Amino acid sequence: MKWQCTICGYIFDEAKEGKRFEDLPDTWVCPQCGATKDMFQKLEEN
């Protein structure tokens, strides 16, 4: 599953990161722009 930051477009790829997005702490922020977790949206899998 991949999640995208709606602010800067950063992609969090669960496969690459080795962890689920939902398992990240609520204090986690986008490493690119600092947006909070609630600013990410789930990308559709093709």
C-alpha positions as CSV (number, residue, x, y, z in Angstrom):
1,M,0.0,0.0,0.0
2,K,1.2,3.5,-0.8
3,W,0.1,6.8,0.8
4,Q,0.6,10.2,-0.6
5,C,1.1,13.6,1.1
6,T,-1.6,15.9,-0.2
7,I,0.7,18.9,0.5
8,C,4.0,18.0,-1.3
9,G,3.3,14.7,-3.0
10,Y,5.7,12.6,-1.0
11,I,4.9,8.9,-1.3
12,F,5.1,6.6,1.7
13,D,5.5,3.1,0.3
14,E,4.8,0.5,3.0
15,A,6.8,-2.2,1.1
16,K,9.9,0.0,0.9
17,E,9.6,1.3,4.5
18,G,8.9,-2.2,5.9
19,K,6.0,-0.9,8.1
20,R,2.3,-0.1,7.7
21,F,1.3,3.5,7.5
22,E,-1.4,2.9,10.2
23,D,1.3,1.7,12.6
24,L,3.3,4.9,12.5
25,P,2.8,7.0,15.6
26,D,0.3,9.9,15.5
27,T,3.3,12.3,15.9
28,W,4.9,11.1,12.7
29,V,5.2,13.8,10.0
30,C,6.1,13.9,6.3
31,P,9.9,13.7,6.0
32,Q,9.7,16.1,3.1
33,C,7.4,18.9,4.2
34,G,6.5,18.2,7.8
35,A,2.8,17.6,7.1
36,T,0.9,15.6,9.7
37,K,-0.4,12.0,9.1
38,D,-3.9,13.2,8.5
39,M,-2.7,15.0,5.4
40,F,-1.9,11.7,3.6
41,Q,-4.3,9.8,1.4
42,K,-4.3,6.2,0.4
43,L,-3.4,5.6,-3.3
44,E,-5.4,3.2,-5.3
45,E,-3.6,0.0,-6.2
46,N,-3.6,-0.9,-9.9
